[in-house]
């Protein structure tokens, strides 16, 4: 019997799709609800039974990032440093009202990355955004895909409320988009960073990661080479605060760039 693959939409038969390898279990990919043959939408949560073009393009990328990309391998070192967590004047309530507190932190989670440890409404929009970014990075570092998916849209929305964005905030957004599989959005942030500083290490690295995710090896290698060429001079700069904030990540990024250009 031929059916439609719930992951890529190709005609398939048997237990697995011969195009993408997804299991043909006739269950909703979001809530697990059993789907009747020929169903186009889940009758429990409304998720399309057949992936749209955008979903098909983005869905495989979260596992790819979680298991293979340097950005995620370095997730623990990408956490925003505590020098931005100092108390500041509370932001206007309307600026952070849309960022709900996600509840208690998991046991053992550092307070600096737990948005539930401090009421987000008591923080500036930038502090709230950085707190949520840290939470996503902690989820990714621990392999908690569900947690990363839960907090990622909250973090992206928080940065949107924290505008205007500086290059460090755009770097955080690029990382979040890489984790979520939105490679076009990640590259857009990279391009914006590089338009202000063509040698910005984080702009070059996230752009290379986005190109790598699209399978564009030529573009990714070019960006990684630019990263390596700019590395020493950029690292010596004292006016780019994000280099100090994420200093632990930079050597491993350099190693990834060297590996990718061999």
Buried (B, 14 or more C-beta within 10 A) or exposed (E): EEBBBBBBBBEBEEEBBEEBEBEBEBBBBEEEEEBEEEBEEBEEEEBBBBBEEEBBBBBBBBEBBBEEBBBBBBBBBBBBBEEBBEEEEBBEEEBBEEBEEBEEBBEEBEEBBBBBBBEBBBBBBBBBBBBBBBBBBBBBBBEBBEBBBBBBEBBBBBBEBBEEBBBBBBBBBBBBBBBBBBBEBBBBBBBBBBEEBEBBBBBBBBBBBBBBBBEBEEBBBBBBBBBBEBBEEBBEBEEBBBBEBBEEBBEEBBEBBBEBBE
